[in-house]
Amino acid sequence: MFKQALLKALNIGANPDWLQQKSLNLLQKFGNLSYEQSLALQIIDRPHYGYCVYHSAALAKKLGYSRISVVEFGVAGGNGLINLEYHAEQVSKIFGIDIDIYGFDTGEGLPKPIDYRDLPYHWQESFFKMNIPELKNRLTKAQLVLGDIRETVTNFFQEYQPAPIAAMFHDFDYYSSTIAAFKMFDEDEKYLLPRIYCYLDDVIGSEIELYNDYTGIRLAVNEFNENHSLKKLSPAYHLLTRQHLKTWYHQIYIYHDFSHSKYNQFISSDAQQLPLQ
């Protein structure tokens, strides 16, 4: 009864924001919710990570995959990668799909910015250094891929033979590192789902960053789209129509490979008829 009353109080539009937030807090503490319920209500650490892992696994299941990979670019201290392990573990149980995790980083912090496109007025060389031994001790499943992304991206597939990538989390900060990471999309389709959920961290910012379409991650996205006629990165418009927008909704992009052999495979409901009333 208590849990049902709290869920009822979350009725958007029928109750004030303060009541909804209080109900969320109580549900998080006392509601004994399932992972899927917590994710749907976003009372979970890094809901954007959970969202991408969950829905990429759902897509993979519909397409007939039994194993997928998720990748984080820019591990820094490692908190995100550890959180990704949690989401992958929970989602794997729900869909019965094995989920491998890879984290790309230099291990030494940010490299030197190449020019204005890397926003040196905001980012500096050696930011976000990693304590490699400590992080490796904390990780239970994720594998670290350390080195310059321009080098690691070229030998990753041959060395690791990863399961098809279903979700990516881009937090390299720089234009130069991100555009290098996007080279993964040029690999054989056996390593990639036809549609990939992507979280792009540095596309909103504040009055300090003043992100725009001509520098940083947004420039990398624009250049990728300009240079690929059948592969595109597009905002997740379905999220942007929700009544209560979260900042991270603007940071979810979907990679589309229109030439992928599974791109046109039917995954929707086959009960789509509108008989005359």
C-alpha positions as CSV (number, residue, x, y, z in Angstrom):
1,M,0.0,0.0,0.0
2,F,2.8,2.4,1.0
3,K,4.7,1.7,-2.2
4,Q,1.6,2.1,-4.4
5,A,0.7,5.4,-2.7
6,L,4.2,6.7,-3.5
7,L,4.0,5.6,-7.1
8,K,0.6,7.3,-7.4
9,A,2.1,10.5,-6.1
10,L,4.5,10.4,-9.0
11,N,1.7,11.0,-11.4
12,I,3.2,13.9,-13.5
13,G,0.9,16.7,-14.0
14,A,-1.5,15.7,-11.3
15,N,0.8,16.4,-8.3
16,P,3.3,19.3,-7.6
17,D,7.0,18.8,-8.2
18,W,7.8,18.8,-4.5
19,L,5.5,15.9,-3.8
20,Q,6.9,14.0,-6.7
21,Q,10.5,14.5,-5.5
22,K,9.6,13.6,-2.0
23,S,7.9,10.4,-3.2
24,L,11.0,9.6,-5.3
25,N,13.3,10.0,-2.2
26,L,11.0,7.7,-0.1
27,L,10.8,5.1,-2.8
28,Q,14.6,5.1,-3.2
29,K,15.0,4.5,0.6
30,F,12.1,2.2,1.4
31,G,10.4,1.1,-1.8
32,N,12.4,-2.1,-2.4
33,L,12.2,-1.5,-6.1
34,S,13.5,-3.7,-8.9
35,Y,16.4,-2.5,-11.1
36,E,14.0,-1.8,-13.9
37,Q,11.7,0.3,-11.7
38,S,14.6,2.3,-10.3
39,L,15.9,2.9,-13.7
40,A,12.5,4.0,-15.0
41,L,12.2,6.4,-12.1
42,Q,15.8,7.5,-12.4
43,I,16.5,7.0,-8.8
44,I,19.8,5.2,-9.6
45,D,23.4,6.3,-10.1
46,R,24.1,7.5,-13.6
47,P,20.7,6.8,-15.1
48,H,22.1,7.7,-18.5
49,Y,24.5,4.8,-18.3
50,G,21.7,2.5,-17.3
51,Y,19.4,3.8,-20.0
52,C,22.0,3.1,-22.8
53,V,23.0,-0.3,-21.5
54,Y,19.4,-1.4,-21.0
55,H,18.0,-0.3,-24.3
56,S,21.1,-1.4,-26.3
57,A,20.7,-4.9,-24.7
58,A,17.0,-4.9,-25.5
59,L,17.8,-4.0,-29.2
60,A,20.5,-6.7,-29.3
61,K,18.1,-9.3,-28.0
62,K,15.5,-8.5,-30.7
63,L,18.2,-8.7,-33.3
64,G,19.3,-12.1,-32.1
65,Y,22.6,-11.3,-30.4
66,S,23.7,-13.3,-27.4
67,R,26.7,-11.2,-26.4
68,I,27.5,-7.5,-26.7
69,S,30.1,-5.0,-25.7
70,V,29.8,-1.5,-24.1
71,V,32.6,0.9,-24.3
72,E,33.6,4.0,-22.2
73,F,36.0,6.5,-23.7
74,G,37.7,8.6,-21.0
75,V,37.8,6.5,-17.8
76,A,39.6,9.1,-15.7
77,G,39.5,7.9,-12.0
78,G,37.2,5.0,-12.9
79,N,34.0,5.8,-11.2
80,G,32.0,5.6,-14.4
81,L,33.5,2.3,-15.4
82,I,32.7,0.8,-12.0
83,N,29.2,2.1,-12.3
84,L,29.0,0.6,-15.8
85,E,29.8,-2.8,-14.4
86,Y,26.8,-2.5,-12.1
87,H,24.4,-1.6,-14.9
88,A,25.8,-4.3,-17.1
89,E,25.4,-7.0,-14.4
90,Q,21.8,-6.0,-13.8
91,V,20.8,-5.7,-17.5
92,S,22.5,-9.0,-18.3
93,K,20.2,-10.8,-15.9
94,I,17.1,-9.2,-17.4
95,F,17.8,-10.0,-21.0
96,G,20.0,-13.1,-20.7
97,I,22.7,-11.4,-22.7
98,D,26.4,-11.4,-21.9
99,I,27.8,-7.9,-21.7
100,D,31.5,-7.2,-22.0
101,I,32.9,-3.8,-20.9
102,Y,35.9,-1.9,-22.1
103,G,37.4,1.4,-20.9
104,F,39.7,3.5,-23.1
105,D,42.1,6.0,-21.5
106,T,45.7,7.2,-21.7
107,G,46.1,6.4,-18.0
108,E,48.1,9.6,-17.8
109,G,45.4,12.2,-18.0
110,L,44.5,14.4,-20.9
111,P,47.1,14.8,-23.6
112,K,48.2,18.2,-24.9
113,P,45.4,20.0,-26.8
114,I,46.1,20.1,-30.5
115,D,44.6,23.5,-31.0
116,Y,41.5,25.6,-30.3
117,R,39.2,22.7,-31.3
118,D,40.2,20.9,-28.1
119,L,39.1,24.0,-26.0
120,P,42.4,24.7,-24.2
121,Y,40.7,27.5,-22.3
122,H,38.9,24.9,-20.4
123,W,40.9,21.7,-20.6
124,Q,44.6,21.3,-19.7
125,E,47.2,18.6,-20.2
126,S,47.3,15.9,-17.4
127,F,43.8,16.6,-16.1
128,F,42.0,13.4,-14.9
129,K,45.0,11.1,-14.2
130,M,44.3,7.5,-13.3
131,N,45.5,5.4,-10.4
132,I,45.9,2.3,-12.6
133,P,46.7,-0.3,-9.9
134,E,43.9,0.9,-7.6
135,L,41.3,0.9,-10.4
136,K,42.3,-2.5,-11.6
137,N,41.8,-3.9,-8.1
138,R,38.3,-2.4,-8.0
139,L,37.2,-3.7,-11.4
140,T,35.4,-7.0,-11.5
141,K,34.8,-7.4,-15.2
142,A,35.7,-4.4,-17.3
143,Q,39.0,-4.4,-19.2
144,L,41.2,-1.3,-19.5
145,V,42.6,-0.4,-22.9
146,L,45.4,2.1,-22.1
147,G,47.3,4.3,-24.5
148,D,46.8,7.0,-27.1
149,I,43.3,6.4,-28.7
150,R,44.8,7.1,-32.1
151,E,46.8,3.9,-31.6
152,T,44.5,1.7,-29.5
153,V,41.6,2.2,-31.8
154,T,43.5,0.7,-34.7
155,N,44.5,-2.6,-33.0
156,F,41.6,-3.0,-30.5
157,F,39.5,-5.2,-32.7
158,Q,42.3,-7.5,-33.8
159,E,43.7,-7.8,-30.2
160,Y,40.4,-8.2,-28.3
161,Q,38.0,-9.6,-30.9
162,P,35.1,-7.9,-29.0
163,A,31.5,-8.9,-29.1
164,P,29.4,-6.4,-31.2
165,I,29.4,-2.9,-29.6
166,A,26.0,-1.9,-28.5
167,A,26.6,1.2,-26.4
168,M,29.3,3.9,-26.2
169,F,30.0,6.5,-23.5
170,H,32.2,9.3,-24.9
171,D,34.0,11.4,-22.3
172,F,37.3,12.1,-23.9
173,D,36.6,15.9,-23.6
174,Y,38.7,16.8,-26.7
175,Y,37.6,17.1,-30.3
176,S,40.8,15.3,-31.4
177,S,40.4,12.3,-29.2
178,T,36.7,11.9,-29.9
179,I,37.1,12.1,-33.7
180,A,39.8,9.4,-33.3
181,A,37.4,7.2,-31.3
182,F,34.7,7.6,-34.0
183,K,37.0,5.6,-36.3
184,M,35.5,2.5,-34.6
185,F,32.4,3.1,-36.6
186,D,34.5,2.3,-39.7
187,E,35.2,-1.2,-38.6
188,D,33.6,-4.4,-40.0
189,E,29.9,-4.5,-39.1
190,K,30.4,-7.8,-37.2
191,Y,31.8,-5.6,-34.4
192,L,28.9,-3.2,-34.3
193,L,25.2,-3.2,-33.9
194,P,23.3,-1.4,-36.7
195,R,22.1,1.2,-34.1
196,I,24.3,2.1,-31.1
197,Y,23.3,4.1,-28.1
198,C,25.9,6.8,-27.5
199,Y,26.2,9.1,-24.5
200,L,28.2,12.3,-25.3
201,D,29.3,14.0,-22.1
202,D,30.7,17.3,-23.2
203,V,28.1,18.8,-25.4
204,I,26.2,21.1,-23.0
205,G,28.5,22.6,-20.3
206,S,28.1,26.0,-18.8
207,E,29.1,29.7,-19.2
208,I,32.7,28.5,-18.9
209,E,32.8,25.9,-21.7
210,L,30.3,27.6,-24.1
211,Y,30.2,24.5,-26.2
212,N,29.3,25.1,-29.9
213,D,29.1,23.2,-33.2
214,Y,32.6,24.3,-34.3
215,T,34.8,22.9,-31.5
216,G,34.9,19.9,-29.2
217,I,32.6,17.0,-29.3
218,R,30.0,18.7,-31.3
219,L,32.5,19.4,-34.1
220,A,33.5,15.8,-34.1
221,V,29.9,14.7,-34.5
222,N,29.4,17.2,-37.4
223,E,32.5,16.2,-39.2
224,F,31.7,12.5,-38.8
225,N,28.2,13.0,-40.3
226,E,29.6,15.1,-43.2
227,N,32.2,12.5,-44.1
228,H,29.8,9.5,-44.0
229,S,26.9,9.2,-46.3
230,L,25.5,6.0,-44.9
231,K,26.5,6.3,-41.2
232,K,25.2,9.0,-39.0
233,L,25.0,10.2,-35.4
234,S,21.7,11.7,-34.5
235,P,20.1,13.1,-31.3
236,A,17.6,10.7,-29.6
237,Y,14.5,12.8,-30.5
238,H,12.2,10.4,-28.6
239,L,13.8,11.6,-25.3
240,L,13.5,15.3,-26.2
241,T,9.7,15.1,-26.4
242,R,9.2,14.0,-22.8
243,Q,7.3,16.3,-20.6
244,H,10.0,16.6,-17.9
245,L,13.4,16.9,-19.6
246,K,16.6,15.8,-18.0
247,T,19.8,17.4,-19.0
248,W,21.2,14.0,-20.1
249,Y,18.4,13.5,-22.6
250,H,20.2,16.1,-24.8
251,Q,23.4,14.0,-24.5
252,I,22.1,10.8,-25.9
253,Y,22.8,10.2,-29.6
254,I,22.1,7.2,-31.7
255,Y,24.6,5.9,-34.2
256,H,22.9,4.6,-37.4
257,D,24.6,2.4,-40.0
258,F,22.1,2.3,-42.8
259,S,24.3,-0.1,-44.8
260,H,24.4,-2.7,-41.9
261,S,23.0,-6.1,-42.9
262,K,20.7,-6.0,-39.8
263,Y,19.6,-2.4,-40.1
264,N,16.3,-3.2,-41.7
265,Q,15.6,-6.3,-39.6
266,F,12.0,-6.0,-38.3
267,I,11.9,-5.6,-34.5
268,S,8.6,-3.8,-33.8
269,S,5.2,-5.2,-32.9
270,D,3.5,-7.1,-35.8
271,A,0.1,-6.3,-34.4
272,Q,-0.2,-2.9,-36.0
273,Q,-3.7,-2.6,-37.5
274,L,-6.3,0.1,-37.2
275,P,-9.6,-1.5,-38.1
276,L,-12.5,0.7,-38.9
277,Q,-14.7,1.4,-35.9
